[in-house]
Every structure is written in C-alpha cells, then in structure tokens.
Amino acid sequence: MQLLSGLSRVCLERDQLIAMRDGIGARVTCLSGSLWLTQENAAEDQVLEPGESVVIEHAGLTLIMALAPSNVRLADRTSRSQFWSRAFGWLQNDALARSAAVS
C-alpha cells in the first residue's frame, strides 16, 4: 500500500469500496458513517463506527466498504513513527540550542 504523505482521508458513498493490497501495519479509522472491513486470512470481518479504528494485521488483500456515506482516514505504518521522529528531533535540537545559549 502506498499513501501520499502517509495519511489520506477518503469520502465514500454507500457501497463504495477501497481495495488495499499489502497494507499490513496501516491504520484504518472511521471518521463518520459505518465501514465493513475484511482482511485476507483473517478469521473475522469487522465493522467500524465513528471514532473506531483498526490496524491491518494480515498481508494480502484488505477490503473496506462503506455501509453508509462515510469518511475514512488511512494512515500507513510510517506516518506515526515519522511524526514522533520529527517531534523528538525538534526537541533535541531545541535542547541543544538552549544549552549552547547558556554556555
């Protein structure tokens, strides 16, 4: 799976479908509406309501279908780690700048 900038928001009409291949580690969040999600080789399907999310745990095909008009956020596995890496990098640089200013 490849998402531009690691994070995408998609609006779906009822019965519209997103098919993702090899999305393992990606987070699917229902922002509004209702979503049905099935993963290849998973024992059970899932239904997501607003505010609920799931991380894709299985390689292969994942299908996400809107049971009602819905907004879904898709975040790849690197978007969260990149955010924290940038945040900690900024904090480290800020701390170094402060210590240099005090010296």
Wavefront OBJ file of the C-alpha trace (Angstrom):
o trace
v 0.000 0.000 0.000
v 1.244 3.470 -0.794
v -0.372 6.613 0.565
v 0.782 10.069 -0.381
v 2.369 11.740 2.678
v 1.485 8.680 4.744
v -2.014 9.880 5.589
v -5.141 10.024 3.437
v -8.762 10.919 4.078
v -11.320 9.389 1.757
v -15.046 10.100 1.411
v -17.107 7.074 0.389
v -20.704 6.788 -0.725
v -22.741 3.822 0.453
v -21.447 0.546 -1.055
v -18.236 2.167 -2.361
v -15.179 0.012 -1.856
v -11.478 0.508 -1.180
v -9.207 -2.422 -2.029
v -5.729 -2.390 -0.489
v -3.008 -4.913 -1.111
v -0.219 -5.483 1.422
v -1.414 -2.756 3.773
v -0.074 -4.546 6.841
v 0.553 -2.049 9.636
v -1.744 0.619 8.192
v -4.393 2.127 10.470
v -7.972 2.477 9.182
v -10.119 4.941 11.144
v -13.825 5.548 10.640
v -14.409 9.306 10.957
v -18.121 9.182 10.108
v -20.629 6.687 8.778
v -20.035 2.955 9.067
v -17.388 0.728 7.462
v -17.141 -3.008 6.867
v -13.565 -4.298 6.726
v -12.303 -7.734 5.774
v -8.690 -8.897 5.639
v -7.360 -11.825 3.664
v -6.624 -14.743 6.021
v -8.402 -13.077 8.975
v -10.866 -15.189 10.929
v -13.498 -12.444 11.225
v -14.670 -9.323 9.445
v -15.026 -6.045 11.337
v -17.499 -3.165 11.344
v -16.147 0.245 12.313
v -18.304 3.057 13.644
v -17.207 6.711 14.035
v -14.106 7.020 16.203
v -13.145 3.352 15.897
v -10.003 2.188 14.161
v -8.139 -0.990 13.345
v -4.584 -1.785 12.280
v -4.308 -4.129 9.312
v -2.617 -7.266 10.603
v -2.584 -9.528 7.559
v -0.673 -9.309 4.300
v -2.680 -9.699 1.149
v -5.953 -8.086 0.177
v -7.978 -5.880 2.541
v -11.409 -4.616 1.525
v -13.115 -1.629 3.131
v -16.734 -0.952 2.164
v -18.964 1.899 3.271
v -22.213 0.649 4.801
v -23.440 4.267 4.756
v -21.904 7.506 3.423
v -18.595 7.562 5.313
v -15.297 9.327 5.839
v -12.283 7.117 6.440
v -8.719 8.005 7.373
v -5.927 5.720 6.177
v -2.510 6.101 7.792
v 0.419 3.985 6.693
v 2.674 2.348 9.232
v 5.384 5.005 8.902
v 3.296 8.168 9.308
v 3.082 7.934 13.106
v 6.740 6.976 13.566
v 7.830 9.780 11.226
v 5.788 12.264 13.259
v 7.425 11.196 16.533
v 10.887 11.144 14.963
v 10.419 14.724 13.747
v 8.996 15.816 17.117
v 11.848 14.278 19.106
v 14.386 15.648 16.629
v 12.970 19.139 17.119
v 13.065 18.744 20.901
v 16.666 17.560 20.793
v 17.695 20.457 18.546
v 15.857 22.921 20.803
v 17.575 21.500 23.912
v 20.995 21.740 22.215
v 20.322 25.337 21.188
v 19.297 26.244 24.738
v 22.352 24.597 26.278
v 24.626 26.399 23.775
v 22.945 29.742 24.612
v 23.519 29.190 28.350
v 27.224 28.294 27.911
l 1 2 3 4 5 6 7 8 9 10 11 12 13 14 15 16 17 18 19 20 21 22 23 24 25 26 27 28 29 30 31 32 33 34 35 36 37 38 39 40 41 42 43 44 45 46 47 48 49 50 51 52 53 54 55 56 57 58 59 60 61 62 63 64 65 66 67 68 69 70 71 72 73 74 75 76 77 78 79 80 81 82 83 84 85 86 87 88 89 90 91 92 93 94 95 96 97 98 99 100 101 102 103
